[in-house]
Amino acid sequence: MKLIAGPSTCRRLRRRFTSDQILGYLRALDRSGLSKVAFAREHDLTYSVLLRWVQQRGQLPPRGRPPKLREVPLGSWLGAGGWAAEVVRPDGWTVRVAAEAPAILVEQLLGAC
């Protein structure tokens, strides 16, 4: 690790990480069983940066292809009248859609999530 030393200060140089490196650290954190503090210390990471990565985890670009959606007829199960759909992502984001929503809008919403 490189340090910048001045007359009264000593601080780290800012390191840059690629998305793949960040995902690698997050996967290693999940597998490690360590606290975030211990993991950051063990991997020479700044704790606040690791916390930001954990908080933004759901906002990183998805890996692989997006899921394919298909229509599932639920009318007979739900009875007459409109219904709404709800999609909840692992990071807590929720998308709720009214029955009257155009399919293109639903597709755009899910693509943005």
MARVO-815434 format. One line per field, with one value per residue: residue number from 1; x, y, z of N, C-alpha, C in turn; residue in one letter. Coordinates in pm, 1 decimal, padded with zeros to 6 digits. Layout:
BEGIN
k	[NUM, ...]
nu	[X, ...]
nv	[Y, ...]
nw	[Z, ...]
cau	[X, ...]
cav	[Y, ...]
caw	[Z, ...]
cu	[X, ...]
cv	[Y, ...]
cw	[Z, ...]
r	[A, ...]
//
This chain:
BEGIN
k	[1, 2, 3, 4, 5, 6, 7, 8, 9, 10, 11, 12, 13, 14, 15, 16, 17, 18, 19, 20, 21, 22, 23, 24, 25, 26, 27, 28, 29, 30, 31, 32, 33, 34, 35, 36, 37, 38, 39, 40, 41, 42, 43, 44, 45, 46, 47, 48, 49, 50, 51, 52, 53, 54, 55, 56, 57, 58, 59, 60, 61, 62, 63, 64, 65, 66, 67, 68, 69, 70, 71, 72, 73, 74, 75, 76, 77, 78, 79, 80, 81, 82, 83, 84, 85, 86, 87, 88, 89, 90, 91, 92, 93, 94, 95, 96, 97, 98, 99, 100, 101, 102, 103, 104, 105, 106, 107, 108, 109, 110, 111, 112, 113]
nu	[00085.4, 00057.2, 00156.5, 00088.7, 00288.0, 00303.2, 00401.0, 00239.8, 00057.9, -00054.8, -00169.3, -00369.4, -00328.7, -00584.6, -00754.6, -00867.1, -01137.0, -01255.6, -01581.7, -01595.1, -01396.0, -01508.1, -01744.7, -01623.5, -01500.5, -01734.3, -01860.9, -01667.6, -01681.8, -01941.2, -01902.2, -01710.5, -01789.1, -01701.9, -01715.5, -01799.7, -01611.2, -01387.9, -01341.9, -01279.2, -01044.7, -00881.4, -00854.1, -00736.2, -00901.3, -01085.9, -01312.4, -01550.5, -01579.4, -01623.4, -01870.7, -02028.2, -02021.9, -02162.6, -02413.3, -02480.8, -02496.9, -02720.7, -02745.9, -02549.4, -02446.7, -02634.5, -02523.6, -02486.6, -02772.6, -03085.2, -03378.8, -03627.8, -03960.7, -04286.7, -04631.5, -04864.2, -05162.6, -05391.3, -05648.6, -05867.8, -05800.5, -05800.8, -06048.5, -06316.3, -06249.7, -05986.2, -05629.9, -05312.3, -04959.0, -04658.3, -04316.5, -04034.9, -03710.5, -03396.5, -03248.8, -03436.8, -03586.2, -03903.9, -04146.4, -04460.8, -04747.2, -05034.0, -05334.0, -05422.8, -05200.8, -05001.2, -04837.6, -04587.4, -04496.6, -04463.4, -04258.4, -04052.3, -04023.0, -03935.4, -03700.2, -03549.9, -03495.3]
nv	[-00117.3, 00218.4, 00518.8, 00860.8, 01099.2, 01385.0, 01693.6, 01682.2, 01486.0, 01160.5, 00957.6, 00723.8, 00641.4, 00683.2, 00400.8, 00232.7, 00028.3, -00231.5, -00329.9, -00609.3, -00674.7, -00564.9, -00716.6, -00963.2, -00922.6, -00884.5, -01133.1, -01290.9, -01181.9, -01263.4, -01542.4, -01563.8, -01539.6, -01355.5, -01048.4, -00727.2, -00534.2, -00690.9, -00828.3, -00617.7, -00523.6, -00752.0, -00773.3, -00541.5, -00319.5, -00014.4, 00044.8, 00202.3, 00214.6, -00052.8, -00085.5, 00087.4, -00050.7, -00281.5, -00171.1, -00071.9, -00293.8, -00410.9, -00234.1, -00266.5, -00351.6, -00617.8, -00958.4, -01168.6, -01281.8, -01099.0, -01197.1, -01397.4, -01317.2, -01450.6, -01485.2, -01579.6, -01731.1, -01622.0, -01563.8, -01741.2, -01819.9, -01587.8, -01479.1, -01257.6, -00923.4, -00672.2, -00715.6, -00694.9, -00705.3, -00795.7, -00748.2, -00837.9, -00754.5, -00906.0, -00712.2, -00554.0, -00371.9, -00296.3, -00356.2, -00266.1, -00341.4, -00231.2, -00387.1, -00263.5, -00159.9, -00094.8, -00347.7, -00282.2, -00082.0, -00224.4, -00396.6, -00207.7, -00103.3, -00332.8, -00379.3, -00162.7, -00216.4]
nw	[00000.0, -00086.2, 00066.3, 00126.0, 00251.0, 00443.9, 00606.6, 00839.7, 00795.6, 00699.6, 00458.7, 00265.1, -00083.2, -00324.4, -00431.2, -00724.1, -00830.6, -01039.0, -01166.1, -01167.1, -00980.3, -00748.1, -00725.6, -00682.2, -00430.5, -00278.0, -00302.8, -00178.7, 00077.7, 00151.5, 00162.9, 00360.1, 00631.3, 00808.4, 00998.9, 00859.2, 00927.8, 01008.1, 00768.4, 00591.3, 00710.9, 00689.8, 00412.6, 00339.6, 00281.9, 00272.7, 00526.6, 00502.3, 00226.9, 00161.5, 00292.9, 00135.6, -00107.8, -00035.5, 00020.7, -00229.2, -00380.0, -00516.1, -00722.2, -00905.2, -01239.1, -01384.7, -01413.1, -01690.8, -01884.0, -01887.4, -01698.6, -01860.8, -01926.6, -01896.2, -01972.6, -01727.9, -01690.0, -01459.8, -01411.3, -01352.0, -01096.7, -00949.9, -00971.1, -01074.0, -01194.3, -01161.0, -01110.4, -00942.6, -00997.4, -00826.1, -00791.0, -00615.9, -00549.3, -00444.6, -00308.5, -00191.8, -00343.4, -00475.4, -00719.7, -00816.7, -01004.2, -01164.1, -01288.0, -01516.2, -01639.6, -01926.3, -02119.2, -02228.5, -02058.6, -01819.4, -01898.6, -01943.2, -01683.6, -01541.5, -01677.9, -01595.5, -01337.9]
cau	[00000.0, 00134.5, 00109.2, 00134.6, 00327.4, 00331.8, 00455.1, 00159.9, -00044.6, -00017.3, -00295.6, -00361.9, -00367.2, -00714.7, -00747.1, -00983.6, -01174.3, -01350.0, -01704.6, -01563.7, -01323.1, -01603.8, -01828.4, -01538.5, -01490.1, -01864.3, -01881.2, -01576.2, -01739.1, -02054.7, -01852.1, -01610.5, -01842.6, -01642.3, -01785.9, -01750.3, -01489.3, -01279.1, -01314.6, -01210.1, -00908.9, -00807.3, -00830.1, -00679.1, -01002.2, -01142.3, -01441.6, -01662.2, -01592.9, -01689.1, -02011.6, -02094.5, -02039.4, -02269.7, -02539.3, -02508.2, -02488.3, -02831.3, -02742.2, -02445.2, -02504.7, -02655.0, -02435.5, -02563.3, -02891.9, -03198.5, -03476.0, -03735.5, -04092.3, -04394.1, -04762.0, -04923.1, -05303.6, -05435.3, -05786.5, -05956.1, -05762.4, -05825.2, -06187.4, -06340.7, -06189.8, -05844.7, -05533.1, -05182.4, -04842.1, -04553.9, -04186.0, -03946.6, -03571.9, -03326.6, -03199.1, -03547.8, -03665.0, -04032.2, -04220.2, -04600.6, -04808.5, -05179.4, -05379.3, -05444.9, -05073.1, -04964.4, -04728.3, -04460.1, -04455.4, -04415.3, -04129.0, -03955.9, -03997.8, -03853.0, -03568.4, -03479.1, -03467.3]
cav	[00000.0, 00341.5, 00625.3, 00996.3, 01156.8, 01527.6, 01737.5, 01640.5, 01389.1, 01036.1, 00902.3, 00628.0, 00681.4, 00628.2, 00287.7, 00215.6, -00111.7, -00259.8, -00396.2, -00749.8, -00682.0, -00537.0, -00836.4, -01066.1, -00894.1, -00906.4, -01278.2, -01340.0, -01139.3, -01352.5, -01676.3, -01561.9, -01549.0, -01249.1, -00920.4, -00635.6, -00470.5, -00788.4, -00855.9, -00500.2, -00523.2, -00865.6, -00753.1, -00407.0, -00233.1, 00088.2, -00004.1, 00279.7, 00176.0, -00184.2, -00062.5, 00145.5, -00159.4, -00368.4, -00097.9, -00052.1, -00424.2, -00430.0, -00136.6, -00302.0, -00411.8, -00761.8, -01043.9, -01264.0, -01233.4, -01068.3, -01306.6, -01391.4, -01315.2, -01509.2, -01465.0, -01692.2, -01697.6, -01636.5, -01517.7, -01835.9, -01825.8, -01461.0, -01437.5, -01142.3, -00797.0, -00650.9, -00760.5, -00629.6, -00791.8, -00738.0, -00810.9, -00792.1, -00794.9, -00943.9, -00595.5, -00483.2, -00292.5, -00357.5, -00297.7, -00309.1, -00306.2, -00245.7, -00470.9, -00181.2, -00110.7, -00152.0, -00444.9, -00215.9, -00012.2, -00326.6, -00440.4, -00101.1, -00098.9, -00445.9, -00359.8, -00059.8, -00265.1]
caw	[00000.0, -00091.8, 00153.8, 00098.7, 00379.5, 00444.8, 00734.5, 00954.5, 00755.5, 00632.4, 00410.0, 00154.6, -00217.3, -00360.3, -00523.1, -00811.5, -00846.0, -01147.2, -01121.1, -01140.9, -00854.0, -00641.0, -00711.0, -00622.6, -00287.2, -00214.2, -00293.4, -00075.5, 00206.0, 00180.0, 00196.0, 00466.8, 00766.4, 00889.6, 01004.4, 00755.8, 00980.3, 01000.7, 00627.3, 00535.8, 00766.0, 00634.4, 00268.6, 00322.4, 00221.0, 00359.3, 00575.6, 00446.3, 00086.1, 00163.3, 00326.4, 00018.6, -00204.9, 00013.4, 00004.6, -00372.1, -00445.9, -00608.0, -00830.1, -01000.6, -01359.7, -01369.6, -01491.0, -01770.6, -01952.1, -01799.9, -01697.2, -01959.2, -01864.3, -01975.1, -01912.5, -01656.6, -01673.1, -01321.6, -01401.8, -01284.1, -00956.0, -00882.6, -00983.4, -01160.6, -01152.2, -01189.9, -01012.1, -00954.8, -00981.3, -00743.2, -00805.4, -00509.2, -00572.8, -00320.8, -00235.0, -00129.0, -00437.6, -00506.9, -00832.3, -00814.9, -01131.8, -01169.6, -01398.7, -01635.5, -01692.7, -02056.1, -02112.3, -02259.4, -01937.3, -01726.6, -01950.9, -01917.3, -01539.3, -01503.4, -01737.1, -01520.4, -01201.2]
cu	[00089.3, 00071.4, 00164.6, 00166.6, 00359.7, 00385.5, 00373.9, 00054.4, 00018.2, -00147.9, -00271.3, -00388.1, -00501.2, -00695.5, -00876.5, -01008.6, -01271.1, -01474.9, -01679.0, -01488.3, -01418.4, -01692.2, -01749.8, -01523.7, -01622.8, -01895.3, -01793.0, -01626.2, -01853.1, -02007.6, -01767.6, -01666.8, -01786.2, -01735.7, -01727.8, -01620.5, -01370.8, -01241.3, -01236.5, -01064.9, -00824.6, -00769.5, -00777.5, -00773.0, -01045.0, -01283.8, -01558.6, -01685.0, -01663.1, -01837.2, -02088.7, -02118.6, -02154.7, -02404.8, -02578.3, -02511.6, -02597.9, -02829.9, -02631.7, -02509.7, -02521.2, -02559.9, -02522.1, -02684.8, -03001.0, -03299.5, -03581.5, -03867.9, -04191.5, -04524.4, -04810.6, -05068.8, -05349.9, -05581.6, -05877.4, -05923.4, -05804.8, -05970.6, -06198.6, -06269.2, -06041.5, -05755.4, -05402.2, -05072.7, -04739.6, -04426.6, -04095.9, -03807.2, -03505.4, -03276.9, -03311.0, -03631.9, -03793.2, -04096.6, -04361.3, -04667.7, -04958.0, -05217.3, -05393.1, -05314.6, -05043.2, -04842.0, -04593.3, -04407.3, -04398.8, -04276.5, -04020.9, -03921.7, -03906.5, -03712.5, -03483.5, -03438.0, -03340.8]
cv	[00122.7, 00445.8, 00757.7, 01057.7, 01303.8, 01565.0, 01686.6, 01537.1, 01266.5, 00972.1, 00809.8, 00696.2, 00616.2, 00515.8, 00281.1, 00066.7, -00124.9, -00324.8, -00542.6, -00766.4, -00662.0, -00658.5, -00950.9, -01046.8, -00922.1, -01055.3, -01337.7, -01301.8, -01232.1, -01490.7, -01678.4, -01585.9, -01443.9, -01129.7, -00831.0, -00568.5, -00565.6, -00816.9, -00740.3, -00497.4, -00632.8, -00843.9, -00613.9, -00314.6, -00127.6, 00045.3, 00070.1, 00246.4, 00041.0, -00169.9, -00006.5, 00038.7, -00249.6, -00300.5, -00085.5, -00183.3, -00444.6, -00335.3, -00165.4, -00365.6, -00561.9, -00840.0, -01143.4, -01198.2, -01198.3, -01182.8, -01287.5, -01398.6, -01385.5, -01491.8, -01593.8, -01657.1, -01726.6, -01599.1, -01612.0, -01846.7, -01701.6, -01417.3, -01315.6, -01019.7, -00790.9, -00704.7, -00687.9, -00734.1, -00718.7, -00818.0, -00751.6, -00846.1, -00829.9, -00824.4, -00509.4, -00398.2, -00368.0, -00282.2, -00355.5, -00257.0, -00331.4, -00327.2, -00390.9, -00133.9, -00175.6, -00242.3, -00378.8, -00140.7, -00110.9, -00373.6, -00336.2, -00090.9, -00211.7, -00437.3, -00259.4, -00108.4, -00343.8]
cw	[00000.0, -00000.8, 00106.1, 00234.0, 00360.9, 00580.9, 00853.9, 00918.7, 00691.4, 00588.8, 00291.8, 00021.7, -00248.1, -00462.1, -00602.5, -00829.7, -00961.8, -01088.0, -01087.5, -01009.7, -00735.3, -00616.9, -00647.5, -00472.2, -00215.8, -00201.1, -00183.4, 00063.7, 00245.8, 00225.5, 00323.0, 00606.5, 00859.8, 00897.7, 00895.0, 00800.1, 00965.1, 00855.7, 00565.1, 00583.9, 00701.9, 00488.1, 00236.4, 00244.7, 00322.0, 00396.8, 00512.3, 00298.7, 00076.6, 00196.1, 00207.7, -00087.0, -00164.3, -00008.6, -00141.7, -00449.2, -00549.3, -00725.8, -00930.8, -01123.5, -01341.5, -01457.9, -01567.6, -01833.9, -01852.3, -01803.4, -01805.3, -01884.6, -01955.0, -01898.3, -01847.1, -01632.3, -01530.2, -01302.9, -01326.3, -01135.6, -00880.2, -00887.0, -01072.5, -01106.7, -01182.1, -01080.3, -01036.2, -00937.8, -00896.3, -00763.4, -00697.8, -00536.6, -00440.4, -00240.5, -00177.3, -00221.8, -00470.1, -00622.3, -00825.5, -00941.7, -01124.3, -01292.5, -01527.7, -01699.9, -01827.3, -02042.4, -02137.8, -02138.0, -01835.4, -01769.6, -01922.8, -01769.6, -01494.5, -01561.2, -01660.7, -01382.3, -01199.0]
r	[M, K, L, I, A, G, P, S, T, C, R, R, L, R, R, R, F, T, S, D, Q, I, L, G, Y, L, R, A, L, D, R, S, G, L, S, K, V, A, F, A, R, E, H, D, L, T, Y, S, V, L, L, R, W, V, Q, Q, R, G, Q, L, P, P, R, G, R, P, P, K, L, R, E, V, P, L, G, S, W, L, G, A, G, G, W, A, A, E, V, V, R, P, D, G, W, T, V, R, V, A, A, E, A, P, A, I, L, V, E, Q, L, L, G, A, C]
//
